[in-house]
């Protein structure tokens, strides 16, 4: 029996495993880097052990440190979570060699499935359908193709290539990314199926040789080959579902599978499907299966790890569940990762965390809480929000509504994109595939219409004024924003998503809004002030009453309203002088490392041409020239570390420098 479990992972999955351990009476041990010392998962564990290391990204990959932490804490079992060491056969073997219980499939199974090329050969012999693949670029003649990492997953090390010219660079780039993420830069090339869907089957095996399927999932909404929307069950004909489950079970039996695993398939438009990979671990999207089956998959993992058989009967799938991955990134800026302090993290209507629901509702699995710092060392996902409903429509509507009303302050997220995906006609009609986001550019638009931003800025200004009035020590009885000279309005300036905005307003002696305007201009709107407090402003806009929730942190003002949310920065009335940046300066959007510099000082470049590559959150991000011009400065060499706002390059305008 497992009595004390160490989770060799971090964030949301560590909290998820701890939740099941608490329910079963199993003690828990967390391991953490210095960057994670104050993270929620560390505080929730019964014991926690610091992992020393030169960089936060390396500490969780040190097998010796994990085993030493288990020894020092008295843990008798290790759960790898997902990612990091979850699919590392050497780690699994080291855990068992140390006399500890490994919560996962045996090392030999992980090794067999971890090499995707070898896995394709093995499972093809078991009758699992395969796509053609190559290891030599010279053998590739038919396009498009997909370059894939042999040792990893999660979308890292994957590139779509549509012609011969881009193949060599795609292979090299994918290899670098795979080496950074998995320690193995081996890649292979596979036929790419246009309009294909990503469908997977959850399997479980026990020590008695029984392998079962526990439902299927649709994971086709992806960005950069990483899933962001998952649902169960997949919307497929029953004949296809049956065939998928039979192929998944056959794959499991071919390797004597033990524990939780996922067999992933690519479903072609005509219903034909092909094996993609087998993930020998718990998947990020496992909650949708749990909600539909009523099973605790982590609990089943512990059961099997203890050598016990799976229950004779397992829950049948009912209803529909949809999960979205809330990530710290700017979807409209090429999925640029974001970092910072999450000042407020509040999702309405959540009925359960890290566990099942008693009926239709929302489940939240989060690695953060209000006040958490989102850094750049790890994956950008901060939480998963999952809805279960009697129908797919019910689940998507519930999920979109709660997500739209969530208060997410301090860190840019992909929330608006997720809401637009869930509310799109194409998603409702199940017109989905892995290229969904490429075809539906409309989902990248913010929820808040640009025309509503001046009204939101007015609400922010009125809330700020109410806050100052509430703290006033003299003349506290005067209405907020009231002026003795009626002709002089109150002026507040902000920077927002589209640049600077100036709001001018004047209140009369009763505190009513006498007049207002904004620059940039706005369509003629009649606005009346109903209520203004530091945290809430109610405005009547053209006869419609709108309530805005306002949260201020220093000069930052976060406004959540009925149309969407906005983050504004209030500018000082008398700004201090600052050093001016050289015209054409390109600034680092977040901390990271410059891995490659593609140009030289003095070189002429065109708009959109790659200048250098910045690595952050375990992904490569190209920095491109915004205009035609000449490279005037490259202050950071390859290998250099940069902070947010650091100058990466300076481009002189080509017209001024012929």
Secondary structure, DSSP 8 states (H G I E B T S, - for coil): ---EEEE---HHHHHHHHHHHHHHT-EEEEEE-GGGTT-HHHHHSSEEEE---SSHHHHTT-HHHHHHHHHHHT--EEE--SSTTTT-HHHHHHHHHTT-EEESS-HHHHHHHHSHHHHHHHHHHTT--B--EES-GGG--SS-EEEEESS--TTTT-EEE-SGGGHHHHHHHHHHHHHHHHS---EEEEE--TT-EEEEEEEEE-TTS-EEEEEEEEEEEEETTEEEEEEES----HHHHHHHHHHHHHHHHHTT--EEEEEEEEE-TTS-EEEEEEE-S--TTHHHHHHHH---HHHHHHHHHTT----SS-----SEEEEEEEESEEGGGTSEE--EE--EEE-TTEEEESS--SSSEEEEEES--TT-EE-SSS-SEEEEEEEEESSHHHHHHHHHHHHHH-EEESS--SHHHHHHHHHSHHHHTT---TTHHHH-GGGGS-SS-GGGHHHHHHHHHHHHHHHHHHH-SSSTTS-TTB-SSTTS-EEEEEEETTEEEEEEEEE-TTS-EEEEEEES------EEEEEE-SSEEEEEETTEEEEEEEEEETTEEEEEETTEEEEEEE--TT--------TTEEE-SSSEEEEEE---TT-EE-TT-EEEEEEETTEEEEEE-SSSEEEEE--S-TT-EE-TT-EEEEEEETTT--
